[in-house]
């Protein structure tokens, strides 16, 4: 068994569409999707943002 880990840069405006296109283009089995979340501070207080997604694909 081999695994590939892909990095998908996303923004809040196009996250769902980009993820859907990317997942449909893969040929292996998708094992997991990990978001990379970083804390941010804005006028309304502390919040968080997703910078990129790590996608684990199992290749046979």
N, CA, C, O and CB atoms as a CASP TS submission, in Angstrom:
PFRMAT TS
TARGET T0000
AUTHOR 0000-0000-0000
METHOD Language model
MODEL 1
PARENT N/A
ATOM      1  N   UNK     1       0.828  -1.183   0.000  1.00  0.00           N
ATOM      2  CA  UNK     1       0.000   0.000   0.000  1.00  0.00           C
ATOM      3  C   UNK     1       0.870   1.244   0.000  1.00  0.00           C
ATOM      4  O   UNK     1       1.868   1.315   0.718  1.00  0.00           O
ATOM      5  CB  UNK     1      -0.941  -0.001   1.200  1.00  0.00           C
ATOM      6  N   UNK     2       0.494   2.206  -0.796  1.00  0.00           N
ATOM      7  CA  UNK     2       1.184   3.486  -0.822  1.00  0.00           C
ATOM      8  C   UNK     2       0.166   4.587  -0.566  1.00  0.00           C
ATOM      9  O   UNK     2      -1.015   4.466  -0.893  1.00  0.00           O
ATOM     10  CB  UNK     2       1.920   3.706  -2.178  1.00  0.00           C
ATOM     11  N   UNK     3       0.662   5.659   0.027  1.00  0.00           N
ATOM     12  CA  UNK     3      -0.185   6.799   0.332  1.00  0.00           C
ATOM     13  C   UNK     3       0.440   8.059  -0.249  1.00  0.00           C
ATOM     14  O   UNK     3       1.660   8.224  -0.231  1.00  0.00           O
ATOM     15  CB  UNK     3      -0.396   6.940   1.857  1.00  0.00           C
ATOM     16  N   UNK     4      -0.393   8.935  -0.756  1.00  0.00           N
ATOM     17  CA  UNK     4       0.023  10.263  -1.170  1.00  0.00           C
ATOM     18  C   UNK     4      -0.671  11.274  -0.272  1.00  0.00           C
ATOM     19  O   UNK     4      -1.845  11.122   0.067  1.00  0.00           O
ATOM     20  CB  UNK     4      -0.305  10.520  -2.673  1.00  0.00           C
ATOM     21  N   UNK     5       0.072  12.311   0.110  1.00  0.00           N
ATOM     22  CA  UNK     5      -0.513  13.403   0.878  1.00  0.00           C
ATOM     23  C   UNK     5      -0.477  14.639  -0.009  1.00  0.00           C
ATOM     24  O   UNK     5       0.588  15.063  -0.457  1.00  0.00           O
ATOM     25  CB  UNK     5       0.253  13.641   2.239  1.00  0.00           C
ATOM     26  N   UNK     6      -1.637  15.207  -0.255  1.00  0.00           N
ATOM     27  CA  UNK     6      -1.774  16.378  -1.112  1.00  0.00           C
ATOM     28  C   UNK     6      -2.090  17.591  -0.252  1.00  0.00           C
ATOM     29  O   UNK     6      -2.772  17.486   0.767  1.00  0.00           O
ATOM     30  CB  UNK     6      -2.872  16.161  -2.182  1.00  0.00           C
ATOM     31  N   UNK     7      -1.591  18.735  -0.673  1.00  0.00           N
ATOM     32  CA  UNK     7      -1.903  20.001  -0.007  1.00  0.00           C
ATOM     33  C   UNK     7      -2.773  20.814  -0.949  1.00  0.00           C
ATOM     34  O   UNK     7      -2.424  21.016  -2.112  1.00  0.00           O
ATOM     35  CB  UNK     7      -0.600  20.791   0.388  1.00  0.00           C
ATOM     36  N   UNK     8      -3.921  21.283  -0.436  1.00  0.00           N
ATOM     37  CA  UNK     8      -4.846  22.090  -1.232  1.00  0.00           C
ATOM     38  C   UNK     8      -5.036  23.427  -0.532  1.00  0.00           C
ATOM     39  O   UNK     8      -5.638  23.496   0.539  1.00  0.00           O
ATOM     40  CB  UNK     8      -6.218  21.360  -1.432  1.00  0.00           C
ATOM     41  N   UNK     9      -4.517  24.495  -1.147  1.00  0.00           N
ATOM     42  CA  UNK     9      -4.701  25.836  -0.596  1.00  0.00           C
ATOM     43  C   UNK     9      -6.128  26.288  -0.880  1.00  0.00           C
ATOM     44  O   UNK     9      -6.602  26.198  -2.013  1.00  0.00           O
ATOM     45  CB  UNK     9      -3.667  26.842  -1.195  1.00  0.00           C
ATOM     46  N   UNK    10      -6.802  26.769   0.143  1.00  0.00           N
ATOM     47  CA  UNK    10      -8.204  27.174   0.004  1.00  0.00           C
ATOM     48  C   UNK    10      -8.407  28.552   0.625  1.00  0.00           C
ATOM     49  O   UNK    10      -7.618  29.015   1.449  1.00  0.00           O
ATOM     50  CB  UNK    10      -9.150  26.137   0.668  1.00  0.00           C
ATOM     51  N   UNK    11      -9.481  29.181   0.201  1.00  0.00           N
ATOM     52  CA  UNK    11      -9.907  30.432   0.832  1.00  0.00           C
ATOM     53  C   UNK    11     -11.374  30.276   1.194  1.00  0.00           C
ATOM     54  O   UNK    11     -12.041  29.341   0.749  1.00  0.00           O
ATOM     55  CB  UNK    11      -9.677  31.677  -0.114  1.00  0.00           C
ATOM     56  N   UNK    12     -11.857  31.180   1.987  1.00  0.00           N
ATOM     57  CA  UNK    12     -13.228  31.075   2.478  1.00  0.00           C
ATOM     58  C   UNK    12     -14.244  31.186   1.340  1.00  0.00           C
ATOM     59  O   UNK    12     -15.357  30.673   1.456  1.00  0.00           O
ATOM     60  CB  UNK    12     -13.496  32.156   3.522  1.00  0.00           C
ATOM     61  N   UNK    13     -13.872  31.849   0.245  1.00  0.00           N
ATOM     62  CA  UNK    13     -14.810  32.070  -0.856  1.00  0.00           C
ATOM     63  C   UNK    13     -15.014  30.851  -1.740  1.00  0.00           C
ATOM     64  O   UNK    13     -16.101  30.667  -2.288  1.00  0.00           O
ATOM     65  CB  UNK    13     -14.338  33.207  -1.695  1.00  0.00           C
ATOM     66  N   UNK    14     -13.997  30.018  -1.891  1.00  0.00           N
ATOM     67  CA  UNK    14     -14.089  28.927  -2.865  1.00  0.00           C
ATOM     68  C   UNK    14     -13.737  27.561  -2.287  1.00  0.00           C
ATOM     69  O   UNK    14     -13.413  26.647  -3.046  1.00  0.00           O
ATOM     70  CB  UNK    14     -13.187  29.214  -4.028  1.00  0.00           C
ATOM     71  N   UNK    15     -13.789  27.400  -1.001  1.00  0.00           N
ATOM     72  CA  UNK    15     -13.328  26.166  -0.365  1.00  0.00           C
ATOM     73  C   UNK    15     -14.114  24.936  -0.837  1.00  0.00           C
ATOM     74  O   UNK    15     -13.510  23.923  -1.191  1.00  0.00           O
ATOM     75  CB  UNK    15     -13.438  26.295   1.147  1.00  0.00           C
ATOM     76  N   UNK    16     -15.418  25.009  -0.848  1.00  0.00           N
ATOM     77  CA  UNK    16     -16.238  23.847  -1.204  1.00  0.00           C
ATOM     78  C   UNK    16     -16.032  23.467  -2.667  1.00  0.00           C
ATOM     79  O   UNK    16     -15.880  22.285  -2.974  1.00  0.00           O
ATOM     80  CB  UNK    16     -17.725  24.134  -0.937  1.00  0.00           C
ATOM     81  N   UNK    17     -16.025  24.421  -3.556  1.00  0.00           N
ATOM     82  CA  UNK    17     -15.864  24.124  -4.980  1.00  0.00           C
ATOM     83  C   UNK    17     -14.482  23.561  -5.292  1.00  0.00           C
ATOM     84  O   UNK    17     -14.353  22.603  -6.054  1.00  0.00           O
ATOM     85  CB  UNK    17     -16.107  25.376  -5.807  1.00  0.00           C
ATOM     86  N   UNK    18     -13.444  24.163  -4.697  1.00  0.00           N
ATOM     87  CA  UNK    18     -12.088  23.670  -4.932  1.00  0.00           C
ATOM     88  C   UNK    18     -11.905  22.258  -4.398  1.00  0.00           C
ATOM     89  O   UNK    18     -11.296  21.418  -5.061  1.00  0.00           O
ATOM     90  CB  UNK    18     -11.070  24.599  -4.292  1.00  0.00           C
ATOM     91  N   UNK    19     -12.429  21.988  -3.201  1.00  0.00           N
ATOM     92  CA  UNK    19     -12.311  20.653  -2.622  1.00  0.00           C
ATOM     93  C   UNK    19     -13.060  19.626  -3.464  1.00  0.00           C
ATOM     94  O   UNK    19     -12.553  18.527  -3.687  1.00  0.00           O
ATOM     95  CB  UNK    19     -12.841  20.645  -1.185  1.00  0.00           C
ATOM     96  N   UNK    20     -14.239  19.963  -3.926  1.00  0.00           N
ATOM     97  CA  UNK    20     -15.019  19.043  -4.750  1.00  0.00           C
ATOM     98  C   UNK    20     -14.292  18.717  -6.051  1.00  0.00           C
ATOM     99  O   UNK    20     -14.220  17.549  -6.435  1.00  0.00           O
ATOM    100  CB  UNK    20     -16.398  19.637  -5.052  1.00  0.00           C
ATOM    101  N   UNK    21     -13.753  19.720  -6.734  1.00  0.00           N
ATOM    102  CA  UNK    21     -13.012  19.490  -7.977  1.00  0.00           C
ATOM    103  C   UNK    21     -11.782  18.622  -7.731  1.00  0.00           C
ATOM    104  O   UNK    21     -11.494  17.706  -8.501  1.00  0.00           O
ATOM    105  CB  UNK    21     -12.593  20.826  -8.606  1.00  0.00           C
ATOM    106  N   UNK    22     -11.064  18.917  -6.654  1.00  0.00           N
ATOM    107  CA  UNK    22      -9.840  18.166  -6.356  1.00  0.00           C
ATOM    108  C   UNK    22     -10.148  16.711  -6.020  1.00  0.00           C
ATOM    109  O   UNK    22      -9.487  15.806  -6.528  1.00  0.00           O
ATOM    110  CB  UNK    22      -9.084  18.819  -5.197  1.00  0.00           C
ATOM    111  N   UNK    23     -11.146  16.479  -5.169  1.00  0.00           N
ATOM    112  CA  UNK    23     -11.473  15.103  -4.775  1.00  0.00           C
ATOM    113  C   UNK    23     -11.972  14.289  -5.961  1.00  0.00           C
ATOM    114  O   UNK    23     -11.676  13.098  -6.056  1.00  0.00           O
ATOM    115  CB  UNK    23     -12.527  15.103  -3.665  1.00  0.00           C
ATOM    116  N   UNK    24     -12.715  14.903  -6.858  1.00  0.00           N
ATOM    117  CA  UNK    24     -13.195  14.191  -8.038  1.00  0.00           C
ATOM    118  C   UNK    24     -12.076  13.878  -9.023  1.00  0.00           C
ATOM    119  O   UNK    24     -12.233  12.988  -9.859  1.00  0.00           O
ATOM    120  CB  UNK    24     -14.267  15.001  -8.727  1.00  0.00           C
ATOM    121  N   UNK    25     -10.953  14.586  -8.947  1.00  0.00           N
ATOM    122  CA  UNK    25      -9.839  14.327  -9.860  1.00  0.00           C
ATOM    123  C   UNK    25      -8.912  13.217  -9.364  1.00  0.00           C
ATOM    124  O   UNK    25      -8.076  12.734 -10.128  1.00  0.00           O
ATOM    125  CB  UNK    25      -9.042  15.595 -10.066  1.00  0.00           C
ATOM    126  N   UNK    26      -9.040  12.808  -8.118  1.00  0.00           N
ATOM    127  CA  UNK    26      -8.168  11.763  -7.568  1.00  0.00           C
ATOM    128  C   UNK    26      -8.593  10.392  -8.069  1.00  0.00           C
ATOM    129  O   UNK    26      -9.772  10.150  -8.328  1.00  0.00           O
ATOM    130  CB  UNK    26      -8.186  11.792  -6.029  1.00  0.00           C
ATOM    131  N   UNK    27      -7.619   9.500  -8.202  1.00  0.00           N
ATOM    132  CA  UNK    27      -7.899   8.153  -8.689  1.00  0.00           C
ATOM    133  C   UNK    27      -7.882   7.110  -7.580  1.00  0.00           C
ATOM    134  O   UNK    27      -8.439   6.025  -7.748  1.00  0.00           O
ATOM    135  CB  UNK    27      -6.899   7.775  -9.749  1.00  0.00           C
ATOM    136  N   UNK    28      -7.258   7.416  -6.459  1.00  0.00           N
ATOM    137  CA  UNK    28      -7.181   6.481  -5.343  1.00  0.00           C
ATOM    138  C   UNK    28      -8.329   6.684  -4.370  1.00  0.00           C
ATOM    139  O   UNK    28      -9.270   7.432  -4.632  1.00  0.00           O
ATOM    140  CB  UNK    28      -5.855   6.628  -4.619  1.00  0.00           C
ATOM    141  N   UNK    29      -8.224   5.997  -3.242  1.00  0.00           N
ATOM    142  CA  UNK    29      -9.235   6.086  -2.184  1.00  0.00           C
ATOM    143  C   UNK    29      -8.840   7.186  -1.201  1.00  0.00           C
ATOM    144  O   UNK    29      -7.694   7.247  -0.755  1.00  0.00           O
ATOM    145  CB  UNK    29      -9.397   4.718  -1.447  1.00  0.00           C
ATOM    146  N   UNK    30      -9.791   8.046  -0.871  1.00  0.00           N
ATOM    147  CA  UNK    30      -9.534   9.141   0.066  1.00  0.00           C
ATOM    148  C   UNK    30      -9.640   8.596   1.482  1.00  0.00           C
ATOM    149  O   UNK    30     -10.673   8.057   1.879  1.00  0.00           O
ATOM    150  CB  UNK    30     -10.532  10.327  -0.154  1.00  0.00           C
ATOM    151  N   UNK    31      -8.558   8.743   2.235  1.00  0.00           N
ATOM    152  CA  UNK    31      -8.511   8.232   3.598  1.00  0.00           C
ATOM    153  C   UNK    31      -8.960   9.297   4.592  1.00  0.00           C
ATOM    154  O   UNK    31      -9.762   9.018   5.484  1.00  0.00           O
ATOM    155  CB  UNK    31      -7.097   7.749   3.939  1.00  0.00           C
ATOM    156  N   UNK    32      -8.446  10.517   4.441  1.00  0.00           N
ATOM    157  CA  UNK    32      -8.756  11.558   5.416  1.00  0.00           C
ATOM    158  C   UNK    32      -8.488  12.940   4.836  1.00  0.00           C
ATOM    159  O   UNK    32      -7.703  13.097   3.901  1.00  0.00           O
ATOM    160  CB  UNK    32      -7.940  11.355   6.694  1.00  0.00           C
ATOM    161  N   UNK    33      -9.158  13.944   5.410  1.00  0.00           N
ATOM    162  CA  UNK    33      -8.929  15.348   5.074  1.00  0.00           C
ATOM    163  C   UNK    33      -8.668  16.087   6.383  1.00  0.00           C
ATOM    164  O   UNK    33      -9.504  16.088   7.286  1.00  0.00           O
ATOM    165  CB  UNK    33     -10.155  15.973   4.289  1.00  0.00           C
ATOM    166  N   UNK    34      -7.486  16.720   6.470  1.00  0.00           N
ATOM    167  CA  UNK    34      -7.099  17.451   7.672  1.00  0.00           C
ATOM    168  C   UNK    34      -7.030  18.946   7.362  1.00  0.00           C
ATOM    169  O   UNK    34      -6.273  19.345   6.476  1.00  0.00           O
ATOM    170  CB  UNK    34      -5.738  16.939   8.214  1.00  0.00           C
ATOM    171  N   UNK    35      -7.782  19.770   8.052  1.00  0.00           N
ATOM    172  CA  UNK    35      -7.630  21.216   7.862  1.00  0.00           C
ATOM    173  C   UNK    35      -6.481  21.754   8.713  1.00  0.00           C
ATOM    174  O   UNK    35      -6.274  21.301   9.839  1.00  0.00           O
ATOM    175  CB  UNK    35      -8.941  21.949   8.215  1.00  0.00           C
ATOM    176  N   UNK    36      -5.741  22.711   8.179  1.00  0.00           N
ATOM    177  CA  UNK    36      -4.726  23.417   8.948  1.00  0.00           C
ATOM    178  C   UNK    36      -5.365  24.721   9.411  1.00  0.00           C
ATOM    179  O   UNK    36      -5.605  25.620   8.605  1.00  0.00           O
ATOM    180  CB  UNK    36      -3.409  23.672   8.102  1.00  0.00           C
ATOM    181  N   UNK    37      -5.635  24.821  10.693  1.00  0.00           N
ATOM    182  CA  UNK    37      -6.349  25.963  11.259  1.00  0.00           C
ATOM    183  C   UNK    37      -5.377  26.798  12.072  1.00  0.00           C
ATOM    184  O   UNK    37      -4.625  26.274  12.894  1.00  0.00           O
ATOM    185  CB  UNK    37      -7.546  25.501  12.136  1.00  0.00           C
ATOM    186  N   UNK    38      -5.398  28.106  11.834  1.00  0.00           N
ATOM    187  CA  UNK    38      -4.539  29.004  12.606  1.00  0.00           C
ATOM    188  C   UNK    38      -5.402  30.050  13.294  1.00  0.00           C
ATOM    189  O   UNK    38      -6.379  30.531  12.721  1.00  0.00           O
ATOM    190  CB  UNK    38      -3.475  29.679  11.697  1.00  0.00           C
ATOM    191  N   UNK    39      -5.043  30.399  14.514  1.00  0.00           N
ATOM    192  CA  UNK    39      -5.803  31.432  15.231  1.00  0.00           C
ATOM    193  C   UNK    39      -5.510  32.811  14.664  1.00  0.00           C
ATOM    194  O   UNK    39      -4.386  33.102  14.257  1.00  0.00           O
ATOM    195  CB  UNK    39      -5.475  31.403  16.730  1.00  0.00           C
ATOM    196  N   UNK    40      -6.531  33.654  14.642  1.00  0.00           N
ATOM    197  CA  UNK    40      -6.366  35.037  14.208  1.00  0.00           C
ATOM    198  C   UNK    40      -7.101  35.935  15.196  1.00  0.00           C
ATOM    199  O   UNK    40      -8.010  35.499  15.903  1.00  0.00           O
ATOM    200  CB  UNK    40      -6.900  35.245  12.748  1.00  0.00           C
ATOM    201  N   UNK    41      -6.697  37.169  15.226  1.00  0.00           N
ATOM    202  CA  UNK    41      -7.339  38.148  16.103  1.00  0.00           C
ATOM    203  C   UNK    41      -7.887  39.279  15.239  1.00  0.00           C
ATOM    204  O   UNK    41      -7.158  39.905  14.470  1.00  0.00           O
ATOM    205  CB  UNK    41      -6.335  38.696  17.179  1.00  0.00           C
ATOM    206  N   UNK    42      -9.184  39.525  15.382  1.00  0.00           N
ATOM    207  CA  UNK    42      -9.841  40.581  14.626  1.00  0.00           C
ATOM    208  C   UNK    42     -10.531  41.526  15.595  1.00  0.00           C
ATOM    209  O   UNK    42     -10.473  41.329  16.809  1.00  0.00           O
ATOM    210  CB  UNK    42     -10.853  39.996  13.609  1.00  0.00           C
ATOM    211  N   UNK    43     -11.178  42.543  15.064  1.00  0.00           N
ATOM    212  CA  UNK    43     -11.841  43.532  15.914  1.00  0.00           C
ATOM    213  C   UNK    43     -12.876  42.908  16.845  1.00  0.00           C
ATOM    214  O   UNK    43     -13.055  43.361  17.976  1.00  0.00           O
ATOM    215  CB  UNK    43     -12.503  44.583  15.056  1.00  0.00           C
ATOM    216  N   UNK    44     -13.553  41.870  16.365  1.00  0.00           N
ATOM    217  CA  UNK    44     -14.597  41.237  17.185  1.00  0.00           C
ATOM    218  C   UNK    44     -14.021  40.249  18.197  1.00  0.00           C
ATOM    219  O   UNK    44     -14.766  39.722  19.023  1.00  0.00           O
ATOM    220  CB  UNK    44     -15.599  40.523  16.290  1.00  0.00           C
ATOM    221  N   UNK    45     -12.732  39.988  18.153  1.00  0.00           N
ATOM    222  CA  UNK    45     -12.098  39.068  19.094  1.00  0.00           C
ATOM    223  C   UNK    45     -11.327  37.980  18.375  1.00  0.00           C
ATOM    224  O   UNK    45     -11.038  38.077  17.183  1.00  0.00           O
ATOM    225  CB  UNK    45     -13.136  38.446  20.006  1.00  0.00           C
ATOM    226  N   UNK    46     -11.008  36.957  19.120  1.00  0.00           N
ATOM    227  CA  UNK    46     -10.227  35.844  18.570  1.00  0.00           C
ATOM    228  C   UNK    46     -11.113  34.941  17.721  1.00  0.00           C
ATOM    229  O   UNK    46     -12.266  34.681  18.068  1.00  0.00           O
ATOM    230  CB  UNK    46      -9.565  35.030  19.703  1.00  0.00           C
ATOM    231  N   UNK    47     -10.574  34.473  16.624  1.00  0.00           N
ATOM    232  CA  UNK    47     -11.272  33.550  15.733  1.00  0.00           C
ATOM    233  C   UNK    47     -10.217  32.664  15.068  1.00  0.00           C
ATOM    234  O   UNK    47      -9.053  32.696  15.470  1.00  0.00           O
ATOM    235  CB  UNK    47     -12.139  34.322  14.658  1.00  0.00           C
ATOM    236  N   UNK    48     -10.591  31.893  14.082  1.00  0.00           N
ATOM    237  CA  UNK    48      -9.619  31.042  13.397  1.00  0.00           C
ATOM    238  C   UNK    48      -9.921  31.008  11.907  1.00  0.00           C
ATOM    239  O   UNK    48     -11.037  31.299  11.476  1.00  0.00           O
ATOM    240  CB  UNK    48      -9.628  29.612  13.984  1.00  0.00           C
ATOM    241  N   UNK    49      -8.900  30.645  11.123  1.00  0.00           N
ATOM    242  CA  UNK    49      -9.033  30.553   9.675  1.00  0.00           C
ATOM    243  C   UNK    49      -8.376  29.273   9.194  1.00  0.00           C
ATOM    244  O   UNK    49      -7.403  28.799   9.781  1.00  0.00           O
ATOM    245  CB  UNK    49      -8.410  31.785   8.979  1.00  0.00           C
ATOM    246  N   UNK    50      -8.921  28.716   8.112  1.00  0.00           N
ATOM    247  CA  UNK    50      -8.344  27.532   7.483  1.00  0.00           C
ATOM    248  C   UNK    50      -7.413  28.011   6.370  1.00  0.00           C
ATOM    249  O   UNK    50      -7.853  28.677   5.434  1.00  0.00           O
ATOM    250  CB  UNK    50      -9.463  26.570   6.923  1.00  0.00           C
ATOM    251  N   UNK    51      -6.129  27.671   6.473  1.00  0.00           N
ATOM    252  CA  UNK    51      -5.150  28.062   5.457  1.00  0.00           C
ATOM    253  C   UNK    51      -5.125  27.073   4.295  1.00  0.00           C
ATOM    254  O   UNK    51      -5.180  27.469   3.131  1.00  0.00           O
ATOM    255  CB  UNK    51      -3.756  28.170   6.078  1.00  0.00           C
ATOM    256  N   UNK    52      -5.043  25.789   4.621  1.00  0.00           N
ATOM    257  CA  UNK    52      -4.974  24.763   3.591  1.00  0.00           C
ATOM    258  C   UNK    52      -5.495  23.450   4.153  1.00  0.00           C
ATOM    259  O   UNK    52      -5.675  23.305   5.362  1.00  0.00           O
ATOM    260  CB  UNK    52      -3.528  24.599   3.067  1.00  0.00           C
ATOM    261  N   UNK    53      -5.735  22.502   3.264  1.00  0.00           N
ATOM    262  CA  UNK    53      -6.202  21.168   3.630  1.00  0.00           C
ATOM    263  C   UNK    53      -5.138  20.153   3.238  1.00  0.00           C
ATOM    264  O   UNK    53      -4.541  20.263   2.167  1.00  0.00           O
ATOM    265  CB  UNK    53      -7.563  20.841   2.947  1.00  0.00           C
ATOM    266  N   UNK    54      -4.898  19.171   4.089  1.00  0.00           N
ATOM    267  CA  UNK    54      -4.056  18.022   3.739  1.00  0.00           C
ATOM    268  C   UNK    54      -4.990  16.859   3.465  1.00  0.00           C
ATOM    269  O   UNK    54      -5.840  16.523   4.288  1.00  0.00           O
ATOM    270  CB  UNK    54      -3.019  17.673   4.884  1.00  0.00           C
ATOM    271  N   UNK    55      -4.825  16.250   2.307  1.00  0.00           N
ATOM    272  CA  UNK    55      -5.704  15.164   1.875  1.00  0.00           C
ATOM    273  C   UNK    55      -4.842  13.914   1.707  1.00  0.00           C
ATOM    274  O   UNK    55      -3.861  13.919   0.963  1.00  0.00           O
ATOM    275  CB  UNK    55      -6.461  15.526   0.535  1.00  0.00           C
ATOM    276  N   UNK    56      -5.219  12.845   2.405  1.00  0.00           N
ATOM    277  CA  UNK    56      -4.477  11.585   2.339  1.00  0.00           C
ATOM    278  C   UNK    56      -5.198  10.662   1.368  1.00  0.00           C
ATOM    279  O   UNK    56      -6.385  10.375   1.527  1.00  0.00           O
ATOM    280  CB  UNK    56      -4.343  10.921   3.757  1.00  0.00           C
ATOM    281  N   UNK    57      -4.459  10.200   0.354  1.00  0.00           N
ATOM    282  CA  UNK    57      -5.001   9.331  -0.685  1.00  0.00           C
ATOM    283  C   UNK    57      -4.268   7.995  -0.654  1.00  0.00           C
ATOM    284  O   UNK    57      -3.038   7.961  -0.625  1.00  0.00           O
ATOM    285  CB  UNK    57      -4.880   9.994  -2.084  1.00  0.00           C
ATOM    286  N   UNK    58      -5.011   6.908  -0.659  1.00  0.00           N
ATOM    287  CA  UNK    58      -4.438   5.557  -0.683  1.00  0.00           C
ATOM    288  C   UNK    58      -4.378   5.100  -2.141  1.00  0.00           C
ATOM    289  O   UNK    58      -5.383   5.106  -2.853  1.00  0.00           O
ATOM    290  CB  UNK    58      -5.286   4.551   0.197  1.00  0.00           C
ATOM    291  N   UNK    59      -3.179   4.705  -2.566  1.00  0.00           N
ATOM    292  CA  UNK    59      -2.962   4.254  -3.935  1.00  0.00           C
ATOM    293  C   UNK    59      -2.632   2.776  -3.930  1.00  0.00           C
ATOM    294  O   UNK    59      -1.815   2.323  -3.128  1.00  0.00           O
ATOM    295  CB  UNK    59      -1.836   5.061  -4.615  1.00  0.00           C
ATOM    296  N   UNK    60      -3.248   2.031  -4.805  1.00  0.00           N
ATOM    297  CA  UNK    60      -2.981   0.591  -4.872  1.00  0.00           C
ATOM    298  C   UNK    60      -2.070   0.249  -6.011  1.00  0.00           C
ATOM    299  O   UNK    60      -1.743  -0.921  -6.211  1.00  0.00           O
ATOM    300  CB  UNK    60      -4.265  -0.183  -5.007  1.00  0.00           C
TER
END
